[in-house]
Amino acid sequence: MRIKIAVIGSEHFCRRAEDLSVNEGDFELECHIYTDPKEAAAIIKTLKPSDAILFSGSLPYAYAKEAVQQFNVPTFYLKQDETAVSTTLLSVLANERVSCERISIDVAEQSHIDHVLNDLNGTIELPYIHVLQNGGSIEDVINFHQRLSDQGKTEIAITSIHIVYEKLLQRGITARMMIDPESSIIRSLRFAQQKAVLQKSSSAQIAVGILQSSGLPIVPFVTELSTILQAHWSETDGEFSLFTTKGIIEHSIKNPGFMNFFHRLPRHVKMAFGYGETTMKAAEHARLALNFIQSGELNSFYILDSNKRLHGPYPQSNGAIDMKVDHPLLVEIAEKTKLGPANISKLLQFRQSRTTNQFSATDLALYMNVSRRTAERTLKKLIEFDYVRIVGEEMTYKQGRPRSLYEMNFAIHY
């Protein structure tokens, strides 16, 4: 399977990536060259279909991040690391005969240069450092290097941005580009290729959609939806099933046309989707997802994937909860408390979403979208087996009983 990777970067980076990929038989590059990293956002809108997108660095990626969210393909940027910084410093120190404290350098992260100098046991003086900011001004980076040069504090500037390099040379300032090691570029291209292959395989997975109507006939809506999803459909006892692929579903739900259609569905229509390795399994998952639509949320739909993760409710949320537990501790919690996988998944997500350890029954009820009484029953089961502890009380009003404060008593990261 030959993969097409769209590469967005400076002319220097793109030519280097092309040279390094000449002998790679599993992917081909389609390069898109910019003069200024800000142009990356506009380039994204002109891309032809590709299997993955690789930016030359974090800066062009930051400018294009909002636009790239419309693409349903793996997207990456070449991450600057200690290898790039150390290789560049070594080259400059060896070839330019200049001491480190006479260098100005801009880097993606302060830690990159700190780690390099720490590895040298602090035997080298620090250069002048500018940390690049996402969305920051190119002119600010140029001024940083020029000011130090004009003040006689530096002899050479090292920059991570090609347009900065060119501008500094035009102003008569000695400058060098940050070196992206060959190994880093090849590794990033191969990683993009591998992720694209995985996504293609996943996107080809079978998807089944089910529509149920408790009112008027909905054949015109089913026909319209089948066109949007490039699906075949059938009807049994008033229930409609649509057969397509996961990739088409995931692409379609990001499309305004699909959401416009969904909002035109009569309120008595329920819709859900399921993914699976077989049509039977995908249909089973779609039916399970359909059961999660409550009477008050008929303007929502869910997707249950092949890993039993429930996504939605769309369009209000694209969050996901696990509908199965396989970690030994979670299985133990489920068996002892008789709580279902969905509730345990929500408990984990609730804890991970909070900045403090303590919480009230009301906090939990609001997060799980249940009544306070239901939340208290859940907590009672957890307290019984010491998975949750009461750690205090708080008064929220001048009158009334104080409410208990709780704390999870089990590991939350899996």
FIGU-422918 format. One record per residue (C-alpha): residue number from 1; residue in three letters; y, z, x. Coordinates in Angstrom, 2 decimals, padded with zeros to 5 digits. Layout:
<bamars>
+-----+------+---------+---------+---------+
! pos ! code !       y !       z !       x !
+-----+------+---------+---------+---------+
! NUM !  Ala !       Y !       Z !       X !
...
+-----+------+---------+---------+---------+
</bamars>
This chain:
<bamars>
+-----+------+---------+---------+---------+
! pos ! code !       y !       z !       x !
+-----+------+---------+---------+---------+
!   1 !  Met !  000.00 !  000.00 !  000.00 !
!   2 !  Arg !  003.22 ! -001.18 !  001.66 !
!   3 !  Ile !  006.20 !  001.07 !  000.97 !
!   4 !  Lys !  009.85 ! -000.03 !  000.91 !
!   5 !  Ile !  012.30 !  002.58 !  002.24 !
!   6 !  Ala !  016.04 !  002.18 !  001.63 !
!   7 !  Val !  017.91 !  003.48 !  004.68 !
!   8 !  Ile !  021.59 !  004.40 !  004.26 !
!   9 !  Gly !  023.55 !  005.05 !  007.45 !
!  10 !  Ser !  025.89 !  003.79 !  010.13 !
!  11 !  Glu !  025.16 !  000.46 !  011.81 !
!  12 !  His !  024.02 !  002.30 !  014.93 !
!  13 !  Phe !  021.53 !  004.45 !  013.01 !
!  14 !  Cys !  020.19 !  001.60 !  010.89 !
!  15 !  Arg !  019.60 ! -000.68 !  013.89 !
!  16 !  Arg !  017.84 !  002.14 !  015.73 !
!  17 !  Ala !  015.62 !  002.89 !  012.72 !
!  18 !  Glu !  014.72 ! -000.81 !  012.45 !
!  19 !  Asp !  013.82 ! -000.99 !  016.16 !
!  20 !  Leu !  011.63 !  002.11 !  015.93 !
!  21 !  Ser !  009.79 !  000.88 !  012.83 !
!  22 !  Val !  008.87 ! -002.58 !  014.16 !
!  23 !  Asn !  005.27 ! -001.57 !  014.83 !
!  24 !  Glu !  004.85 !  000.45 !  011.61 !
!  25 !  Gly !  002.65 ! -001.52 !  009.25 !
!  26 !  Asp !  002.70 !  000.80 !  006.23 !
!  27 !  Phe !  006.38 !  000.56 !  005.36 !
!  28 !  Glu !  009.39 ! -001.74 !  005.58 !
!  29 !  Leu !  013.06 ! -000.83 !  005.76 !
!  30 !  Glu !  015.96 ! -002.14 !  003.74 !
!  31 !  Cys !  019.10 ! -000.99 !  005.55 !
!  32 !  His !  022.45 ! -000.36 !  003.91 !
!  33 !  Ile !  025.27 !  000.13 !  006.39 !
!  34 !  Tyr !  028.44 !  002.11 !  005.78 !
!  35 !  Thr !  031.58 !  002.50 !  007.86 !
!  36 !  Asp !  032.48 !  005.88 !  006.37 !
!  37 !  Pro !  029.85 !  008.35 !  005.02 !
!  38 !  Lys !  031.85 !  008.51 !  001.76 !
!  39 !  Glu !  030.69 !  004.96 !  001.03 !
!  40 !  Ala !  027.13 !  006.23 !  000.52 !
!  41 !  Ala !  027.85 !  007.08 ! -003.14 !
!  42 !  Ala !  028.91 !  003.50 ! -003.88 !
!  43 !  Ile !  025.97 !  002.05 ! -001.92 !
!  44 !  Ile !  023.52 !  004.03 ! -004.06 !
!  45 !  Lys !  024.74 !  002.17 ! -007.15 !
!  46 !  Thr !  023.91 ! -001.20 ! -005.57 !
!  47 !  Leu !  020.38 ! -000.40 ! -004.34 !
!  48 !  Lys !  017.56 ! -002.74 ! -005.24 !
!  49 !  Pro !  014.27 ! -001.09 ! -006.32 !
!  50 !  Ser !  012.74 !  000.89 ! -003.46 !
!  51 !  Asp !  010.01 !  003.49 ! -003.09 !
!  52 !  Ala !  012.03 !  006.08 ! -001.12 !
!  53 !  Ile !  015.57 !  006.63 !  000.14 !
!  54 !  Leu !  016.47 !  008.01 !  003.58 !
!  55 !  Phe !  020.04 !  008.95 !  004.54 !
!  56 !  Ser !  021.05 !  009.15 !  008.19 !
!  57 !  Gly !  022.30 !  012.71 !  007.78 !
!  58 !  Ser !  023.37 !  015.51 !  005.46 !
!  59 !  Leu !  026.96 !  014.24 !  005.12 !
!  60 !  Pro !  026.24 !  010.85 !  003.48 !
!  61 !  Tyr !  023.57 !  012.56 !  001.37 !
!  62 !  Ala !  026.12 !  015.12 !  000.14 !
!  63 !  Tyr !  028.53 !  012.36 ! -000.91 !
!  64 !  Ala !  025.76 !  010.48 ! -002.76 !
!  65 !  Lys !  023.87 !  013.48 ! -004.15 !
!  66 !  Glu !  025.15 !  013.16 ! -007.72 !
!  67 !  Ala !  024.50 !  009.40 ! -007.89 !
!  68 !  Val !  021.03 !  009.67 ! -006.34 !
!  69 !  Gln !  019.84 !  012.04 ! -009.07 !
!  70 !  Gln !  019.45 !  009.00 ! -011.32 !
!  71 !  Phe !  016.70 !  007.65 ! -009.05 !
!  72 !  Asn !  013.14 !  008.69 ! -009.68 !
!  73 !  Val !  012.02 !  008.18 ! -006.07 !
!  74 !  Pro !  011.69 !  010.62 ! -003.15 !
!  75 !  Thr !  015.05 !  011.08 ! -001.40 !
!  76 !  Phe !  015.58 !  012.61 !  002.05 !
!  77 !  Tyr !  018.09 !  012.82 !  004.87 !
!  78 !  Leu !  017.48 !  013.08 !  008.60 !
!  79 !  Lys !  017.96 !  016.75 !  009.36 !
!  80 !  Gln !  019.79 !  017.65 !  012.52 !
!  81 !  Asp !  017.89 !  020.30 !  014.45 !
!  82 !  Glu !  017.77 !  022.11 !  017.76 !
!  83 !  Thr !  015.98 !  019.14 !  019.37 !
!  84 !  Ala !  018.91 !  016.83 !  018.63 !
!  85 !  Val !  021.45 !  019.37 !  019.90 !
!  86 !  Ser !  019.53 !  020.26 !  023.07 !
!  87 !  Thr !  018.77 !  016.61 !  023.90 !
!  88 !  Thr !  022.43 !  015.67 !  023.51 !
!  89 !  Leu !  023.74 !  018.62 !  025.52 !
!  90 !  Leu !  021.21 !  017.96 !  028.27 !
!  91 !  Ser !  022.27 !  014.32 !  028.47 !
!  92 !  Val !  025.99 !  015.15 !  028.60 !
!  93 !  Leu !  025.65 !  018.01 !  031.09 !
!  94 !  Ala !  023.46 !  015.91 !  033.38 !
!  95 !  Asn !  025.32 !  012.60 !  033.21 !
!  96 !  Glu !  028.94 !  013.61 !  032.72 !
!  97 !  Arg !  029.06 !  016.49 !  035.23 !
!  98 !  Val !  031.04 !  018.63 !  032.78 !
!  99 !  Ser !  030.56 !  022.33 !  032.03 !
! 100 !  Cys !  029.57 !  023.41 !  028.51 !
! 101 !  Glu !  032.81 !  025.30 !  027.83 !
! 102 !  Arg !  034.73 !  022.04 !  028.35 !
! 103 !  Ile !  032.91 !  020.37 !  025.44 !
! 104 !  Ser !  033.80 !  020.21 !  021.75 !
! 105 !  Ile !  030.92 !  019.57 !  019.35 !
! 106 !  Asp !  030.48 !  019.23 !  015.59 !
! 107 !  Val !  027.13 !  020.25 !  014.12 !
! 108 !  Ala !  025.49 !  020.49 !  010.71 !
! 109 !  Glu !  024.66 !  024.17 !  011.18 !
! 110 !  Gln !  025.94 !  026.81 !  013.60 !
! 111 !  Ser !  022.39 !  028.12 !  014.06 !
! 112 !  His !  021.28 !  024.87 !  015.70 !
! 113 !  Ile !  023.47 !  025.38 !  018.73 !
! 114 !  Asp !  023.03 !  029.17 !  018.70 !
! 115 !  His !  019.26 !  028.81 !  018.99 !
! 116 !  Val !  019.57 !  026.37 !  021.89 !
! 117 !  Leu !  021.90 !  028.67 !  023.83 !
! 118 !  Asn !  019.77 !  031.73 !  023.01 !
! 119 !  Asp !  016.73 !  029.95 !  024.44 !
! 120 !  Leu !  018.71 !  029.62 !  027.67 !
! 121 !  Asn !  019.22 !  033.41 !  027.68 !
! 122 !  Gly !  022.98 !  033.07 !  027.36 !
! 123 !  Thr !  023.34 !  031.55 !  030.84 !
! 124 !  Ile !  025.65 !  028.78 !  029.55 !
! 125 !  Glu !  029.11 !  029.29 !  028.11 !
! 126 !  Leu !  029.64 !  028.27 !  024.49 !
! 127 !  Pro !  031.30 !  024.92 !  023.76 !
! 128 !  Tyr !  033.98 !  024.63 !  021.07 !
! 129 !  Ile !  032.07 !  024.30 !  017.80 !
! 130 !  His !  033.01 !  022.81 !  014.43 !
! 131 !  Val !  030.50 !  023.26 !  011.58 !
! 132 !  Leu !  030.46 !  020.28 !  009.22 !
! 133 !  Gln !  031.03 !  021.04 !  005.54 !
! 134 !  Asn !  029.51 !  019.05 !  002.69 !
! 135 !  Gly !  032.34 !  017.06 !  001.18 !
! 136 !  Gly !  034.61 !  017.99 !  004.08 !
! 137 !  Ser !  037.33 !  015.72 !  005.42 !
! 138 !  Ile !  036.50 !  013.28 !  008.22 !
! 139 !  Glu !  040.07 !  013.62 !  009.39 !
! 140 !  Asp !  039.58 !  017.38 !  009.87 !
! 141 !  Val !  036.68 !  016.69 !  012.25 !
! 142 !  Ile !  038.71 !  014.14 !  014.21 !
! 143 !  Asn !  041.67 !  016.55 !  014.44 !
! 144 !  Phe !  039.39 !  019.34 !  015.69 !
! 145 !  His !  038.29 !  017.28 !  018.68 !
! 146 !  Gln !  041.70 !  015.71 !  019.33 !
! 147 !  Arg !  043.59 !  019.02 !  019.23 !
! 148 !  Leu !  041.32 !  020.55 !  021.88 !
! 149 !  Ser !  041.57 !  017.42 !  024.03 !
! 150 !  Asp !  045.37 !  017.30 !  023.75 !
! 151 !  Gln !  045.56 !  020.98 !  024.71 !
! 152 !  Gly !  043.53 !  020.25 !  027.84 !
! 153 !  Lys !  040.74 !  022.59 !  026.78 !
! 154 !  Thr !  038.01 !  019.95 !  026.63 !
! 155 !  Glu !  036.95 !  016.89 !  028.62 !
! 156 !  Ile !  034.44 !  015.40 !  026.17 !
! 157 !  Ala !  033.68 !  015.47 !  022.44 !
! 158 !  Ile !  030.20 !  015.30 !  020.92 !
! 159 !  Thr !  030.11 !  014.26 !  017.27 !
! 160 !  Ser !  027.42 !  013.85 !  014.61 !
! 161 !  Ile !  029.48 !  011.27 !  012.67 !
! 162 !  His !  029.72 !  007.67 !  013.85 !
! 163 !  Ile !  033.16 !  006.97 !  012.36 !
! 164 !  Val !  034.51 !  010.07 !  014.13 !
! 165 !  Tyr !  033.06 !  008.76 !  017.38 !
! 166 !  Glu !  034.81 !  005.40 !  016.91 !
! 167 !  Lys !  038.15 !  006.99 !  015.95 !
! 168 !  Leu !  038.09 !  009.29 !  018.99 !
! 169 !  Leu !  037.45 !  006.36 !  021.32 !
! 170 !  Gln !  040.35 !  004.47 !  019.72 !
! 171 !  Arg !  042.59 !  007.45 !  020.50 !
! 172 !  Gly !  041.52 !  007.48 !  024.12 !
! 173 !  Ile !  039.32 !  010.57 !  023.87 !
! 174 !  Thr !  036.02 !  010.60 !  025.76 !
! 175 !  Ala !  033.30 !  010.99 !  023.14 !
! 176 !  Arg !  029.53 !  010.86 !  022.77 !
! 177 !  Met !  027.34 !  010.53 !  019.69 !
! 178 !  Met !  024.81 !  013.22 !  018.84 !
! 179 !  Ile !  021.42 !  011.83 !  019.84 !
! 180 !  Asp !  018.85 !  011.59 !  017.06 !
! 181 !  Pro !  015.53 !  011.83 !  018.93 !
! 182 !  Glu !  013.13 !  008.95 !  018.38 !
! 183 !  Ser !  010.46 !  011.40 !  017.28 !
! 184 !  Ser !  012.73 !  012.80 !  014.54 !
! 185 !  Ile !  013.57 !  009.37 !  013.13 !
! 186 !  Ile !  009.95 !  008.18 !  013.13 !
! 187 !  Arg !  008.75 !  011.48 !  011.65 !
! 188 !  Ser !  011.33 !  011.23 !  008.83 !
! 189 !  Leu !  010.37 !  007.63 !  008.05 !
! 190 !  Arg !  006.68 !  008.47 !  007.96 !
! 191 !  Phe !  007.34 !  011.52 !  005.80 !
! 192 !  Ala !  009.31 !  009.36 !  003.34 !
! 193 !  Gln !  006.46 !  006.86 !  003.30 !
! 194 !  Gln !  003.85 !  009.57 !  002.60 !
! 195 !  Lys !  005.92 !  011.10 ! -000.20 !
! 196 !  Ala !  006.42 !  007.68 ! -001.76 !
! 197 !  Val !  002.67 !  007.01 ! -001.75 !
! 198 !  Leu !  002.02 !  010.38 ! -003.40 !
! 199 !  Gln !  004.66 !  009.75 ! -006.04 !
! 200 !  Lys !  003.30 !  006.30 ! -006.80 !
! 201 !  Ser ! -000.14 !  007.78 ! -007.30 !
! 202 !  Ser !  001.26 !  010.55 ! -009.50 !
! 203 !  Ser !  003.43 !  008.14 ! -011.51 !
! 204 !  Ala !  000.38 !  006.04 ! -012.38 !
! 205 !  Gln ! -001.22 !  009.03 ! -014.10 !
! 206 !  Ile ! -002.00 !  008.54 ! -017.79 !
! 207 !  Ala !  000.54 !  009.90 ! -020.29 !
! 208 !  Val !  000.09 !  010.33 ! -024.04 !
! 209 !  Gly !  002.84 !  011.03 ! -026.52 !
! 210 !  Ile !  002.18 !  012.41 ! -030.01 !
! 211 !  Leu !  004.55 !  012.19 ! -032.97 !
! 212 !  Gln !  003.92 !  014.06 ! -036.21 !
! 213 !  Ser !  005.97 !  013.69 ! -039.37 !
! 214 !  Ser !  006.02 !  015.96 ! -042.37 !
! 215 !  Gly !  008.31 !  013.66 ! -044.32 !
! 216 !  Leu !  009.05 !  009.96 ! -044.68 !
! 217 !  Pro !  007.15 !  007.25 ! -042.75 !
! 218 !  Ile !  008.35 !  006.85 ! -039.16 !
! 219 !  Val !  006.75 !  003.56 ! -038.09 !
! 220 !  Pro !  010.13 !  001.99 ! -037.16 !
! 221 !  Phe !  010.86 !  004.95 ! -034.86 !
! 222 !  Val !  007.40 !  004.76 ! -033.29 !
! 223 !  Thr !  007.83 !  001.03 ! -032.69 !
! 224 !  Glu !  011.22 !  001.60 ! -031.04 !
! 225 !  Leu !  009.86 !  004.40 ! -028.86 !
! 226 !  Ser !  006.87 !  002.31 ! -027.78 !
! 227 !  Thr !  009.30 ! -000.36 ! -026.55 !
! 228 !  Ile !  011.34 !  002.20 ! -024.59 !
! 229 !  Leu !  008.20 !  003.70 ! -023.02 !
! 230 !  Gln !  006.38 !  000.35 ! -022.56 !
! 231 !  Ala !  003.57 !  001.99 ! -024.53 !
! 232 !  His !  000.74 !  001.00 ! -026.86 !
! 233 !  Trp !  000.46 !  003.08 ! -030.01 !
! 234 !  Ser ! -002.03 !  003.91 ! -032.71 !
! 235 !  Glu ! -001.96 !  005.92 ! -035.93 !
! 236 !  Thr ! -004.56 !  008.30 ! -037.36 !
! 237 !  Asp ! -003.99 !  010.23 ! -040.59 !
! 238 !  Gly ! -000.23 !  010.03 ! -040.25 !
! 239 !  Glu ! -000.18 !  011.11 ! -036.61 !
! 240 !  Phe !  001.04 !  008.60 ! -034.02 !
! 241 !  Ser ! -000.20 !  008.43 ! -030.42 !
! 242 !  Leu !  001.55 !  006.47 ! -027.68 !
! 243 !  Phe ! -000.18 !  005.53 ! -024.40 !
! 244 !  Thr !  001.84 !  004.95 ! -021.22 !
! 245 !  Thr !  002.18 !  006.44 ! -017.72 !
! 246 !  Lys !  003.78 !  009.56 ! -016.26 !
! 247 !  Gly !  006.16 !  007.48 ! -014.14 !
! 248 !  Ile !  007.55 !  005.66 ! -017.16 !
! 249 !  Ile !  008.00 !  008.93 ! -019.09 !
! 250 !  Glu !  009.85 !  010.62 ! -016.22 !
! 251 !  His !  012.08 !  007.60 ! -015.68 !
! 252 !  Ser !  012.80 !  007.22 ! -019.40 !
! 253 !  Ile !  013.84 !  010.81 ! -020.14 !
! 254 !  Lys !  016.62 !  010.45 ! -017.56 !
! 255 !  Asn !  017.88 !  007.37 ! -019.37 !
! 256 !  Pro !  020.70 !  007.86 ! -021.93 !
! 257 !  Gly !  019.01 !  005.28 ! -024.16 !
! 258 !  Phe !  015.95 !  007.50 ! -024.57 !
! 259 !  Met !  018.05 !  010.56 ! -025.43 !
! 260 !  Asn !  020.10 !  008.55 ! -027.92 !
! 261 !  Phe !  016.85 !  007.55 ! -029.60 !
! 262 !  Phe !  015.58 !  011.14 ! -029.59 !
! 263 !  His !  018.73 !  012.46 ! -031.24 !
! 264 !  Arg !  018.28 !  009.88 ! -034.01 !
! 265 !  Leu !  014.78 !  011.10 ! -034.84 !
! 266 !  Pro !  014.58 !  012.69 ! -038.30 !
! 267 !  Arg !  014.47 !  016.49 ! -038.06 !
! 268 !  His !  011.01 !  016.60 ! -039.67 !
! 269 !  Val !  009.47 !  014.73 ! -036.71 !
! 270 !  Lys !  007.76 !  016.66 ! -033.88 !
! 271 !  Met !  007.21 !  014.97 ! -030.53 !
! 272 !  Ala !  005.46 !  016.03 ! -027.29 !
! 273 !  Phe !  003.86 !  014.46 ! -024.22 !
! 274 !  Gly !  000.89 !  015.24 ! -022.02 !
! 275 !  Tyr ! -000.29 !  014.00 ! -018.62 !
! 276 !  Gly ! -003.88 !  013.84 ! -017.42 !
! 277 !  Glu ! -006.46 !  012.10 ! -015.27 !
! 278 !  Thr ! -008.03 !  010.63 ! -018.43 !
! 279 !  Thr ! -006.65 !  009.57 ! -021.78 !
! 280 !  Met ! -008.62 !  012.35 ! -023.49 !
! 281 !  Lys ! -007.17 !  015.03 ! -021.19 !
! 282 !  Ala ! -003.62 !  013.67 ! -021.53 !
! 283 !  Ala ! -003.94 !  013.67 ! -025.34 !
! 284 !  Glu ! -005.26 !  017.25 ! -025.24 !
! 285 !  His ! -002.25 !  018.32 ! -023.19 !
! 286 !  Ala !  000.15 !  016.51 ! -025.55 !
! 287 !  Arg ! -001.35 !  018.34 ! -028.53 !
! 288 !  Leu ! -001.03 !  021.70 ! -026.74 !
! 289 !  Ala !  002.61 !  020.90 ! -025.92 !
! 290 !  Leu !  003.20 !  020.02 ! -029.57 !
! 291 !  Asn !  002.10 !  023.51 ! -030.58 !
! 292 !  Phe !  004.92 !  025.07 ! -028.57 !
! 293 !  Ile !  007.60 !  023.51 ! -030.74 !
! 294 !  Gln !  008.86 !  026.26 ! -033.01 !
! 295 !  Ser !  010.10 !  025.61 ! -036.53 !
! 296 !  Gly !  013.67 !  026.21 ! -035.41 !
! 297 !  Glu !  013.61 !  023.77 ! -032.50 !
! 298 !  Leu !  012.53 !  020.45 ! -033.99 !
! 299 !  Asn !  015.32 !  018.84 ! -031.98 !
! 300 !  Ser !  013.38 !  019.60 ! -028.79 !
! 301 !  Phe !  010.24 !  018.31 ! -027.10 !
! 302 !  Tyr !  007.86 !  019.53 ! -024.40 !
! 303 !  Ile !  005.69 !  017.98 ! -021.69 !
! 304 !  Leu !  002.44 !  019.59 ! -020.46 !
! 305 !  Asp !  001.40 !  018.14 ! -017.11 !
! 306 !  Ser ! -002.04 !  017.85 ! -015.53 !
! 307 !  Asn ! -001.56 !  021.17 ! -013.72 !
! 308 !  Lys ! -000.99 !  022.96 ! -017.03 !
! 309 !  Arg !  002.74 !  023.42 ! -016.40 !
! 310 !  Leu !  004.85 !  023.28 ! -019.55 !
! 311 !  His !  008.19 !  021.50 ! -019.06 !
! 312 !  Gly !  011.08 !  021.90 ! -021.47 !
! 313 !  Pro !  012.28 !  022.31 ! -024.07 !
! 314 !  Tyr !  014.06 !  019.01 ! -023.47 !
! 315 !  Pro !  016.91 !  018.14 ! -023.61 !
! 316 !  Gln !  018.13 !  021.74 ! -023.45 !
! 317 !  Ser !  016.11 !  022.60 ! -020.33 !
! 318 !  Asn !  013.91 !  020.93 ! -017.75 !
! 319 !  Gly !  012.42 !  024.22 ! -016.57 !
! 320 !  Ala !  008.68 !  024.74 ! -016.30 !
! 321 !  Ile !  006.26 !  027.61 ! -016.84 !
! 322 !  Asp !  002.63 !  027.85 ! -015.80 !
! 323 !  Met !  000.13 !  027.77 ! -018.64 !
! 324 !  Lys ! -002.70 !  028.90 ! -016.36 !
! 325 !  Val ! -003.06 !  031.62 ! -013.75 !
! 326 !  Asp ! -005.31 !  031.25 ! -010.72 !
! 327 !  His ! -003.95 !  033.73 ! -008.19 !
! 328 !  Pro ! -006.34 !  036.72 ! -008.07 !
! 329 !  Leu ! -003.60 !  039.28 ! -008.79 !
! 330 !  Leu ! -002.22 !  037.30 ! -011.73 !
! 331 !  Val ! -005.72 !  036.84 ! -013.13 !
! 332 !  Glu ! -006.18 !  040.61 ! -012.86 !
! 333 !  Ile ! -002.89 !  041.23 ! -014.70 !
! 334 !  Ala ! -003.86 !  038.78 ! -017.44 !
! 335 !  Glu ! -007.30 !  040.34 ! -017.90 !
! 336 !  Lys ! -006.05 !  043.92 ! -018.03 !
! 337 !  Thr ! -002.94 !  043.44 ! -020.16 !
! 338 !  Lys ! -004.27 !  040.56 ! -022.32 !
! 339 !  Leu ! -000.98 !  038.75 ! -021.75 !
! 340 !  Gly ! -001.20 !  034.97 ! -021.78 !
! 341 !  Pro ! -000.45 !  032.76 ! -018.75 !
! 342 !  Ala !  002.87 !  031.62 ! -020.26 !
! 343 !  Asn !  004.12 !  035.18 ! -020.58 !
! 344 !  Ile !  003.04 !  036.08 ! -017.04 !
! 345 !  Ser !  004.75 !  032.95 ! -015.71 !
! 346 !  Lys !  007.95 !  033.88 ! -017.57 !
! 347 !  Leu !  007.78 !  037.42 ! -016.18 !
! 348 !  Leu !  007.61 !  036.06 ! -012.64 !
! 349 !  Gln !  010.48 !  033.66 ! -013.24 !
! 350 !  Phe !  012.52 !  036.44 ! -014.86 !
! 351 !  Arg !  012.11 !  038.68 ! -011.84 !
! 352 !  Gln !  012.82 !  035.90 ! -009.36 !
! 353 !  Ser !  015.97 !  034.91 ! -011.24 !
! 354 !  Arg !  017.54 !  038.37 ! -011.00 !
! 355 !  Thr !  019.68 !  039.71 ! -008.17 !
! 356 !  Thr !  018.76 !  043.34 ! -008.95 !
! 357 !  Asn !  015.34 !  044.97 ! -009.27 !
! 358 !  Gln !  016.15 !  047.02 ! -012.37 !
! 359 !  Phe !  016.25 !  045.56 ! -015.87 !
! 360 !  Ser !  016.19 !  046.65 ! -019.51 !
! 361 !  Ala !  014.02 !  045.54 ! -022.42 !
! 362 !  Thr !  017.06 !  043.69 ! -023.78 !
! 363 !  Asp !  017.41 !  041.75 ! -020.52 !
! 364 !  Leu !  013.77 !  040.69 ! -020.73 !
! 365 !  Ala !  014.02 !  039.82 ! -024.43 !
! 366 !  Leu !  017.03 !  037.56 ! -023.84 !
! 367 !  Tyr !  015.30 !  035.74 ! -020.98 !
! 368 !  Met !  012.01 !  035.22 ! -022.85 !
! 369 !  Asn !  013.80 !  034.36 ! -026.10 !
! 370 !  Val !  011.93 !  037.03 ! -028.07 !
! 371 !  Ser !  012.96 !  040.12 ! -030.01 !
! 372 !  Arg !  013.60 !  043.38 ! -028.19 !
! 373 !  Arg !  010.60 !  044.88 ! -029.99 !
! 374 !  Thr !  008.34 !  042.12 ! -028.63 !
! 375 !  Ala !  009.72 !  042.68 ! -025.13 !
! 376 !  Glu !  009.06 !  046.41 ! -025.42 !
! 377 !  Arg !  005.45 !  045.75 ! -026.48 !
! 378 !  Thr !  004.99 !  043.51 ! -023.43 !
! 379 !  Leu !  006.46 !  046.19 ! -021.17 !
! 380 !  Lys !  004.23 !  048.84 ! -022.70 !
! 381 !  Lys !  001.14 !  046.84 ! -021.73 !
! 382 !  Leu !  002.42 !  046.41 ! -018.18 !
! 383 !  Ile !  003.36 !  050.07 ! -017.84 !
! 384 !  Glu ! -000.12 !  051.12 ! -018.96 !
! 385 !  Phe ! -001.61 !  049.51 ! -015.84 !
! 386 !  Asp !  001.30 !  050.39 ! -013.52 !
! 387 !  Tyr !  002.53 !  046.79 ! -013.16 !
! 388 !  Val !  005.92 !  047.98 ! -014.41 !
! 389 !  Arg !  007.53 !  051.38 ! -013.93 !
! 390 !  Ile !  010.32 !  053.21 ! -015.74 !
! 391 !  Val !  012.86 !  054.04 ! -013.04 !
! 392 !  Gly !  015.81 !  055.41 ! -015.02 !
! 393 !  Glu !  018.02 !  055.28 ! -018.08 !
! 394 !  Glu !  021.47 !  054.02 ! -018.89 !
! 395 !  Met !  023.96 !  054.63 ! -021.69 !
! 396 !  Thr !  025.52 !  051.48 ! -023.04 !
! 397 !  Tyr !  027.48 !  053.06 ! -025.90 !
! 398 !  Lys !  029.15 !  056.41 ! -026.56 !
! 399 !  Gln !  026.58 !  057.10 ! -029.25 !
! 400 !  Gly !  022.89 !  056.32 ! -029.54 !
! 401 !  Arg !  019.87 !  056.84 ! -027.38 !
! 402 !  Pro !  019.97 !  055.81 ! -023.71 !
! 403 !  Arg !  017.84 !  052.78 ! -022.91 !
! 404 !  Ser !  015.13 !  052.75 ! -020.27 !
! 405 !  Leu !  015.45 !  050.83 ! -017.04 !
! 406 !  Tyr !  012.34 !  049.18 ! -015.60 !
! 407 !  Glu !  011.16 !  047.74 ! -012.31 !
! 408 !  Met !  008.31 !  045.32 ! -011.51 !
! 409 !  Asn !  005.55 !  046.89 ! -009.43 !
! 410 !  Phe !  003.67 !  043.85 ! -008.13 !
! 411 !  Ala !  004.31 !  041.02 ! -005.68 !
! 412 !  Ile !  006.39 !  038.23 ! -007.18 !
! 413 !  His !  006.03 !  035.36 ! -004.68 !
! 414 !  Tyr !  003.01 !  033.06 ! -004.82 !
+-----+------+---------+---------+---------+
</bamars>
